[in-house]
């Protein structure tokens, strides 16, 4: 069992710009075990995940890199749908 250090806050890294920060500062994009890609609002969504800053420019960069980060080949319409979902959450 891994012991947590007192006061330790795990850092995440944006796949768009490389900025590091707390989980709450990022969107979490998850490829579920069913090979579906979702923007997770809950940590309980299981699967391979990537983090993206809550910034429009980072989202654009991240969408170019998301395929490699999640190890999934995306169709163009899948990326468009994902971009729309993230843009709605930015508002």
PELINZI-V861102 format. One line per field, one symbol per residue. ss: DSSP state (h for helix, s for strand, l for the rest). A space follows every 50 residues. Layout:
ss=???
This chain:
ss=lllllllllllssslllllsslhhhsssssslllllsssslllllllsss sssllhhhhhhhhhhhhhhhlllllhhhhhhhhhhhhhhhl
